[in-house]
């Protein structure tokens, strides 16, 4: 028997999962042999499975294998081993001890229940909760909460018309730029080629909503003309008669397409401003949020910021845009190149890196050896506008910018999606779906699991809370952390240290650590309180979102957090890196249901007045208008 045949069978069975997580590779062709070569117990095998599916160092290029469920792997491996034993063959995978007899289904199930990962049932239940909610609110990051087929149809038609106007205008601009506009025959030949060889391709036939011909087939000519006019004269006439003004073009740069607070902010912002500007998104690497932008009709381009010719690539790319949005301090190279090209640039600074820390954070924490203090500080001077999400953060960079360029705009949160979710979802059913009982007291921390976010402090405080209170309050204490990643080694090591702390205190069974999630709304609804004991922060959206769900918040009194949360009003503020203070604050909320309710209600009121999308997007719109003068593209000279 082939020593990896059972794994290949497993891979074949799991091929339906086409969307792999960022940083993950399929495991169909992976050579498992080295991981099965030594004599191993069942527990060793379980650990090995976690090693070669979760830890990035398994593969030479630093990527990890896509993870299949332990349940399926266990079953398939047992089948192969049992078959080899029953046939009296030595072909069972090397290092797997052949059982003295074929295990019964009940024995396999019992062993499986002892070894499987705790979050499997939670993941399945969460998927069900998300599917039930999807009908009403759509995806949290991709759209609104509905509005009726008629309204949607009108908006779609308007969007298609504007897109055609902007494509047509872009085409005529390029013809003029390259001196092709003086020869109408050449222009018409070019458009004819586009229609015949491009727009009338099989791809267009299958993807456009073309009108039907009498025989029921797609009218390819009409489909092509819905995308671009047929010749130069038709193009000019279309622009003149459309009554639609083209938007100016903006390039928005993020530091990745991974799911985190800063990247979610950019998605939110572009969703709010896409009626005002025509956006394209640029990222140094691909990631799961590409699909979120695609759902908004926003194209994504990847430019490797570590490439030796990156500045030249930027100059070429930016030559087609009127405006630049640079999200996070790590987009400093973009700001500097745009300034050299005399392009107005808005940079949004989410980080709180003091000048002496810039090299460390850029090179050591975020693994960007090409970025450093000199380029970052230059970008503060080069940007035409700089936005900070908190006053305290703005003061962090005193002396690096002019007061005229700087503004403070508090980040908004998706209140419409949150309100719709709360309206259609039952807290009791969501909690049950996640595996929690009515008597469970669920403490939730959301955010990338890393040292900066302080999850180890949470683990230490939870251990103390369990020892001091336990179930004496009539509740079973449960801790849920959402946001684990297994990409950078320091994050993997940090997760291991959290588990070691919980295991040493005997409360690991009361804690669940889940990977990064696209939709976090169910966790807020399930929570009794939200924890945010960060060691370095600006003003995390998780605090505002928690208050929108009327959940009390315990957070560290650092950076911009006190601008969103008053101690003893919407929650508690504690010193950073202080497990004792966190334990004390949690104990107050655990034992006082009225306090939890009152703080939650006060938090909701504060969010409505301070952190709405409407306020945020209006401020950003005004800032961009002040740079551009107008958001509409200037009319073309059509003759």
N, C-alpha and C positions, 0 to 999 in steps of 0.2 A: 504493500500500500504506500502511495506517495505520502511523505511525511507532512506535506502541507495541503493535501487534498481537501480536508475538512474546512480549512480556512478559505480555500478557493470556492468551495460550495457556499460557504457563508457569504463571501463577496458577491457571488452570483445572485444569491437571494436578496441581497441588500442593494442591488443596482438601482432600485427605484429612487433612491435619494440622490438627486442630481445637484442639489445646491449644497456644496460643502462649506463649512465655516472658513473664514479667512485664516490663512496659515495652515490649512489642512490639505492633505493629498489622499486620493483613494488608495485602498490597501490591496486591490486585486493582485497586483504584480509584486508585492513586497515579499522579500525572502524572510520568512519567520524562523528558519532553521536555527540560526544562532541563539534565538531566545528559547529554544526547546532542547538545547543540547545537553544541559546538565540535569542530574537527578533532582526532581522537584516535587514538593508536596502540593496539595491542592491550594494551600494558602500562598505558596510561592508563585504558583501559576496565576492566581488572582492578581498578585502584585505585578507580575510580569506583564499581564494584559494591560494594566494601567500604565506601565512604563512605555510600552511600545505604541500605545495609542494616544497618550496624553503629553508626554514629555518631548519637548522640541529637539533635544539632542539625539534622539533616535536616528534622525536623518541627517546626512552630512550638511545639507544646505540650511539647517535650522528650522525646517518645517516639520509638521507632525502629521500622523496618519489620521484620516477620518475615523471617528470612534463609532463602532457598532455596539449594540447593547450587550452587556455581560450575559444576560439571560440567553440570548441567541447563541453566543459564542460557547457558553458552557454546554448547551444542549448538543450543538454540532460536534464539539470535541468529544463529549461522552459517547456519542454515536460511533465515531471513528474508533475510539479506544475499545468500546464494547465489541464492535464487529471484529477487530483484530484478535481480541481475546477468545471470542467464540470460535474463530477459525483456526486458532492455535498458531497464528502467524507472529513473526517478529517485526511486522511492518508498522506497528503503532508508532506514533510520533516519538522520537528519541527523547528520553528524559521523563516521559509520562508513565507512571507506574501502572502496569496492567492490573485491573482488579481481579481478585480471586474468583469472582463470579460477576456476571453481567448485572449491573445495578438495576433494581426495579425502578419503575417510573416514580413511585412514591419516595424511594431513597434519593433519586436524583433531585426531585422537587425539594425535599428537605434540605439537602446540601446546598441547593441553589438559594433557598430562602436565607440561609445563614451567610452566604457569601456575596449576594448581589448588592449593587450600589443602592443607597437609600433613596436617592432622588428619582428612581425610575417611575414609581407610581405617581409622584408629584408631577413629573414632566407630562405624563399621559393625561392626568387630570387637568393640568393647566392648558394643554392643547384643546381639550374639550371646552373649557371655559372660554378660551379665545375664539374658538369657532362659533360658539353660541352668541358671542358679542359682536362678531365681525359683521353680521347682517345689519346692525344698527349704527355702529360707529366707524366701520371700515378700519383700516390700519391707522394706528396712532400717529405715525409719522408721514403717511402718504395721502391723506385726504380728509374731507370734512365728514359730517354726520348725516349726509343725505340732503334731500331737499326736493324730491319729486322728479319724476321722469321728464316732465315738461320743462322744468327749469334747467335740468341737466342737459337736455337736448339743445336748448337755446344757447347755453354757455359753451357747449361743445362746438356748435356751428360758428359762434363768434370767435372762438379760439382758432378754428380751422381757417376762417377768413383772415384773421390777423397773421397767422403763420404764412399763408400764401402771399399776403402783402409784403411781409418781411423777406421771404425768399425771393420774391420778384425784385424788390428794392435792392437786395444784396447782389443779385445777378447783374442788374443794370449798373450798380456801383462798381463791380469788378470789371465790367466791360469798359466803363469810362476810365477806370484806373489804369487799365492796360491798353488804352488807346484803340479799342476795338469798336467804339461807338460810332466812328466816322464812316464805317462801311456797313450799311444796313444788310447787305447780302451775307456778309460774314457773320453778323449777329444772328440772322435768321437760320443760317446753316448750323450754327452752334446749337441753337434752340431745337432745331429739327433733330440733330444728333441726340440731344438730351431726351427728347420725346421718344424717338424710335429705339435707341439702343439702351436707354437707362430707365425711363419712366414706364415704358411698355414691356419691361422685363417680366419674367415669371414671378419675381418677388413682388412687384407692384400689383400684379393681377391677384395675388393671394392675400395681400395685406391691406389694400385700399378698400374703402366702402364705395366702390364704383357703382353707378347705376346699371341696371340690367338691360341687355338688348332683348329683342323680341324672342330670341330662342332661349332666353334665361341665362346666357353667359354674361360675364362682366364686360361692360363697354370700356375697352382699354383706352380708347381715345379720350373719352370723358374722364376716366380715372386719371390719365396723365395731365389733362388740362385742369383738373381740380388741384394739382400740385404746382404747376407752373403754366403761365400763358404760352401759346404756341409759337409766337414770333415777337420781334421787338416792338412792332406797332401795337400788338395786342397787350404786351406788357405795359407799355406807356399808357394805353387807354385804361387798363385795369387799375393802375395806380391812381390815375386821375379821377376815376369814377367810384372807387371803392368806398370813399368816405372814412377810411380807417387810417389812422396815423401810426406809422411804424414806431416801435420803441427803440431807444438806444440800447446798445449791446454792452453787457457787463460780464466780466470774467471773475468768478468767485473761486478762491483758492483755499483748500483745507489741508491739514497736515496728514490726513488719511481718510479712508472710507470705513473705518471701524466704528462701532457704536459706542459713543461716550458723550458726555455732556456737551463739550465744545462742538463736536460734529453734529449732534442733534440740534444745537442752537442754529447752526448755519442752515440746516434743512428747514427749520421753522421759519427763519428769516426769509429765505428765498421763496418759500411757499406763500408768505404774506406779500412779498414784493414782486412776484412774477407778472402781475398785471401792469406793473410800472416799468420794468426793465426786462429785456430778453437775456436770460442768464445761460451761461455754460459753466460747468463746474470742472475744476482741475484738481488733481490729487497726485502725490508722488507714487502712489501704489493703489491697486484695486482693492475692493472690499465689499462687504455685504450691503452697504448703503447705496451702491450703484442702482439697485432696483428701486429704492425709495425715490431717487431723483427721476428715474425713468417714468414712474407713476405720475410725476408732475409734469412730464414732457420736457425735462431738462437734461441735456446731453452731458455726459461725463467723459473727460479726456485724462489720460494718465501721462504725466511728465515726471520722469525719474529725477528727483532733486539731487541725487548723489552722482548723476552723470557729469562727466568732465565738461561737456558742452551745454550744461543746463542754462547758464545765462543766455547763450545764443538761442536755445530753444524757447526761452521765455520771450525774448525780443520778437522772434518770429510769430509766436502765438498771440502776443499782446497787440500786435500791429492791426488786428482786426476788431479791436474793442474800443469803446468810448470810456469805460470806467472799470476799476478794479476793486474787488472786495477781498481783503486778505484776512482770513480768520485764524487767530492764534498768533502768538509771538514767533512760532516756527515758520511762518510765512514771510519773515523778514527779507529774504532774498528777492521775493516777488515785489515787495514794496520798493526796494532800492532800484531794481531794473525799471519798474514802471515810472519812477521819478525821473530817471535818465531819459525816458521817452516822453516826458512831459504829460503823462497820463494822471488824472486825479485818482487818488487811492484812499479808500477807507480801510483802516486796519482795526480789528476788534481784538483787544487784549484780554484773554481769559485768565492768563497765568499771573502769579504774584512772585516773579523772579527778581529779586533785588540784584543790582549790577554785579555784586561780588559772587552771586550764585549762577549767573547766566551760563558760563562755560560748563559748570557741573551739570546743570539740568539738561542743557542741549546735548552735550557729548556723552554723559554717563547715564542719565536716566532715560532720555529719549533716543539714545543711540544715533545721534546725528553729528558725526565728526566734522562735517563740512560747515557746521554752523557754530558761531561763537559770539562773544560779547561785542566785538567790534562791529560785526554786521548787524546785530540786533539794535545796538544803540544808534547806528546810522539810520536804521529804518524809522526810529521814533522821530528823527528830524526830517526824514524824506516824505512821510505820509502827509497828505493834505488834510485828512481828518483822522482822529484817533478816538475810539469809543472804549470806555471802561464800564463794566457792569456794576461797579461799586465805588463810592467815594474813597474808601480806605485804599483801594487798589490804585486809584489814580495818584494818590499821594506817594505810593510806593515808587513811582517813576519820576518824582519831582526832579526837574532840571534836564530831563531828556526830551521834552516837547515844549511847544509854545502853548500858552493858555488859549489862544484863539483856535488852535487845532483840536483841543481836547474837549470831550463831553462825557457825561455819565448817563447811561441809559440802563435801567434795570431790565434784566432778561424777562421776557414774558413766558407763560406756560400755556399749553393747549387746553384752555378751560372748556371749550365746546366739546372736545373729545372726552374730557374727564366728566363733564356734566352728563353727557349721553351715556357713558359707561355706568355711572352711578344710577342712572334712571332705569336701565334695563337689567342690571345685574344684582342678584341677591348676595349680600355679604355672607350669609350663612352657607349658601350653595358654593360660593367661590372658596371659602375656607374648607368646606367638606371636600371639594375637589382637590385641594392641595394637601389633604390628609390631616387637617386640624379639626379638633373637636370643639364643642361649645365651651368647654371648661379650660381650653388652652389659652394662655396669655402669650400672644405672638409678637415678638420684638423683631423688627425688620431693619436691615441696613442694605441700602442699594448704592451701587457705585463700583467702579473697577477695584477688584481686590488687590491692593498694593499698600505699601507702607504709608504713603501719603494720606490714604483714606482712613487709616487707624483701625482696621478690623482686628488686629491683634489686641489692641486695647479693649475692644468690645468683647473679645473672647475671654480676656482676663476678668473683666467686670462681670460678665455673665456667669463665670465660674464662682465668683464671690457671691453673686446674687443667689445662685442656686444653693450655696452652702448656708447662707444666712436666712433665706426665706423659704426656699424649696416650695412645697405645696401647702404651706401653712396659711396662705392667703386664699385657699380654695381653688387655686388655678394651677395648671401644669405649665411651667415656663418653657417656652419654645423660642429658639433663635433662628432666623432665616437670613442668610447673606446671599445677595444676588449680584453677580458681576465678576465671577472668576474667569481668568484667561490663562491659557497655557502656552504663551508665545515667548515671552521674555523669561530668562532663567531667574531673574530676581523676583518676578511675580510667582513663579512656581515654588521657589524656596519660601516665599512669604506665606503662601497657602499651606505648605507643609508645617510651618511653625505655628499657624493657627490651629491646625488639627492636633498637633502635639500638645499644645496648651489645653485644649478641650479634653483630649484623651487622658492627660495626666490628672485632671480634676474630676474625671468620671462623668462628664456631662456631654460627651460627643454624641450620644444617641439623641439628645434633645436639640441638636443643631443640624441644619441643612445648608450646604453651600452649593449654589447653582451657578452655571455659566452665565455669561452676558446674555441678556434677553432683549429682543426687539420691542416687545410690548410689556411694560412694567406695571400697567394699571391694576392687574389683579392683585399684585403684592401690596399696594397701598390699601386696597379695599379689605384685604385679609388682615392687615396689621392692626394691633392695638396701640402701637407707638412706633415712631421712626427714629432711628439713631443715626447721627452724623458726627462722629468724634474725630474729624479730620485733623491732621497735624499741619497741613499746608493747603490752603483753599482760597477761593475768591468769594463767590456767593453761589453755592451749588443749587441747581434747579430742583434737586430732590427735596430741599426744604420747602420751597414754594409749592411743589406738587403735593407734598404731604399735607400741607395746610389746606390746600384745595379739597382734599379728601376729609378734612376735619380731624386730622390725626395730630396729637401733640408731638413735638419734636424735641429731642435732646441733642444739642450740638455744641461744638467748642466755640468759645468766645474769641475767635480769631478773624482777621481780615474783614471781609464785608458781611460776615454772618450776622453780627449785631445790628446791621442795617435792615435786616428782614425779620428778626426775631428778638423780642424783649424777654429777658429772664423773668420767669414767673407769670408771664402773660400768655404767650402762645406755646410755651414749653420752658425748657431750662437751658441756660448757657453754663458751660463748665470749662475749667482750664484744660488745655490740650495735654495729651499723654498722661492722663490722670485716671487710672482705672477705679480708684476709690470714689472719686467724685461722680463718675459715670454710674457706678453701682448705687450710690445714694440717690441720684436723680431717678434712676429706673425704679428703685424701691418705692419712692413716693408715688409714682404713677401706677405701678402694679397694684398697690393697696388702696387706691382711691379712684373709683369709677367716675364719680362726679367731677373730680379734677381733670381727668382725661377728656370728658365730654366738654367741659367749659373751655379748656385750652384749645380744643379742636375747633369749637365754634368761633373763638376769637381769631384763630389763625385763618379760617375761611374768610372772615370779614377783611382781614388785612390783605390777603391775596387779591380780592376783588378790587381793592382800591389802589394797589401798588404794582401788581405783576400781571396785568392783562396783556394779551397779544396786541390788542388795539392800540394801547398806549405805546408799547414798544415799537410796533411797525410804523406808527405815525411819526415817532421821533426819528427813526432811521430814514424814513422817506424825506423828511424835512432836511436832514443832514446831507443826503445825497443830492437833493435839489439845489442846495446852496453851493455845492461843488460844480454841478453840471449846468445850472441855470434852468434847464428844462429836461424832462425825462423823455420827450419825444424826439425822434430822429428828424433832422432838418429835411425839408422837401428836396427832391432831386430836380435838377434841370433836365426835363424830359425831352427837350428838343435840342 
